[in-house]
Each structure stands twice: as structure tokens, then as C-alpha cells.
Amino acid sequence: MFPNDKIIKIFSMCDDFSKNFDNIIQKNSIDARESTKKRKYHRDGTMSDAEVMTILVLFHGSGYRCLKHFYLNHVCKHMRHLFPKVVSYNRFVELQKRAVIRLAAAMSGRSASTVA
């Protein structure tokens, strides 16, 4: 499917984008956490956004039609050395929501830069 060095390159690109995205969002957003003082009930997922984004990119480049089958049969079994902290599929779907927003932002920025 994909060689390990290609997967690592995709991950590093996703990680760099994710860090830049976090910095921009943090710099330009209003910090409402201090005024609400809400308690955080859920712990963060063990997979980073960059790992989830990488898996989504790999899925679209694979021959699989179903993300669940790709994740359970390929990532969890054959890519464990690249993603040591894999989570259950249900948790992966929850983490995917944030990653999809980041991927959409990356694609919209890319298309805008290619048009100009």
C-alpha cells in the first residue's frame, strides 16, 4: 500500500499543519474558558489530530471502501508500529470530527493558494 517513509512524511505534514492551525486559532479566538469556569469531564484522546488526519488521508489513498474496515483490519493490525496508541473505532470516529475540520481548512487554503 504505502511505504513507511511516505506515511511518516504525510504524518509530519499533518503535524506541522495541525500545530500552525492551533496557533492561529488560539491567537485569533476569544478565551471564554475563564468566564464560564466549566469543569472538563472527558479526557483527551490518546491519538493526536495529526495521527487521525494521517489515517484519513491513507484511507482515501487505499483501495478500501469502508473506513471502519480499513481502520480495524489494516491500521489496527498492520500499522501498529506506526500508530502505537490506536483507540477503539468508536473513539476514532469521535476524534475524526476535529480532524475533518482541520483537513477541510487545509484543502480550502490549498485551493485558494492555487487559484491566486
Buried (B, 14 or more C-beta within 10 A) or exposed (E): EBEEEEBEEBBEBBBEBBEEBEEEEEEEEEEEEEEEEEEEEEEEBEBBBBBBBBBBBBBEEBEBEEBEEBBBEBBBEEBEEBBEEBBEBEEBBEBBEBBEEBBEBBEEEEEEEEEE
